[in-house]
Amino acid sequence: LPLLPTTPLLLLAAALFLRSHKGLYQWLMNHPKLGPYITNFMVHKSIPLRVKVVSVGLVWVTLMNCAVFIADNWILRIFFVLLAVAITIHILSYKTLK
């Protein structure tokens, strides 16, 4: 889903796996790519700089593409720009993991 950052979806998956299937939870937490990402966010409440840059960049590319090529009126274009601003503020509100 291009409009949703990865972190909330990974945290939701971890929470649901924890409540439903301990084996899947352990697999997710021990996954070489996803596990450290979830653990860093849960422990430090921070996002690595590279992830912030990529996330904000993809949000802007995706939403500006929607605003320019998909939206057929100015209200939708303004909505896409405001949504990009809101998501950017949300992502940047977290500390940067060093």
C-alpha positions in Angstrom: 0.0 0.0 0.0 1.8 3.1 -1.2 0.2 5.5 1.3 0.8 3.6 4.4 4.3 3.5 6.0 5.7 0.0 6.7 6.2 0.4 10.4 2.5 0.4 11.5 1.8 -2.7 9.3 4.8 -4.5 10.8 3.8 -3.6 14.3 0.3 -4.7 13.7 1.5 -8.0 12.3 3.7 -8.5 15.4 0.9 -7.7 17.8 -1.5 -10.0 16.0 1.0 -12.8 15.8 1.8 -12.4 19.5 -1.8 -12.9 20.4 -2.6 -15.7 17.9 0.5 -17.7 17.1 3.8 -17.5 19.1 5.7 -19.4 16.4 4.8 -16.7 13.7 5.7 -14.0 16.2 9.1 -15.5 16.9 9.7 -16.0 13.1 8.8 -12.3 12.5 11.0 -11.0 15.4 13.9 -13.3 14.3 13.6 -12.4 10.6 17.0 -10.9 9.5 15.4 -7.9 7.8 12.1 -7.3 9.6 13.0 -8.3 13.1 15.6 -5.5 13.8 13.3 -2.9 12.2 10.4 -3.9 14.6 12.7 -4.2 17.6 14.3 -0.8 17.0 11.0 0.9 16.7 9.5 -0.8 19.7 12.5 -0.2 21.9 13.8 3.2 20.7 10.6 4.7 19.1 12.9 5.8 16.3 13.3 5.3 12.5 16.7 5.0 10.7 17.6 8.0 8.6 17.7 5.9 5.4 14.2 4.6 6.0 12.9 8.1 6.7 14.4 9.5 3.5 13.1 6.6 1.3 9.6 6.7 3.0 9.2 10.5 2.6 10.5 10.4 -1.0 8.2 7.6 -2.0 5.2 9.3 -0.4 5.9 12.5 -2.3 6.5 10.7 -5.6 3.4 8.6 -5.3 1.0 11.4 -4.1 2.4 14.0 -6.6 1.9 11.4 -9.3 -1.7 11.0 -8.1 -2.2 14.8 -7.9 -0.8 15.5 -11.4 -1.9 12.5 -13.5 -5.0 11.0 -11.7 -6.8 13.8 -10.0 -9.2 15.6 -12.3 -10.1 18.6 -10.1 -8.3 20.9 -7.8 -9.9 19.7 -4.6 -8.4 16.2 -5.1 -5.1 17.8 -6.0 -5.1 19.8 -2.8 -6.1 16.7 -0.8 -3.1 14.7 -2.2 -0.7 17.5 -1.3 -2.1 17.9 2.2 -2.0 14.1 2.7 1.7 14.1 1.6 2.4 16.9 4.1 0.6 15.1 6.9 2.4 11.8 6.3 5.8 13.6 6.1 5.2 15.4 9.4 4.2 12.1 11.0 7.3 10.2 9.7 9.6 13.1 10.7 8.1 13.4 14.2 9.9 10.2 15.2 13.5 10.3 16.4 16.2 9.3 14.0 18.0 6.1 14.8 21.7 6.4 14.5 
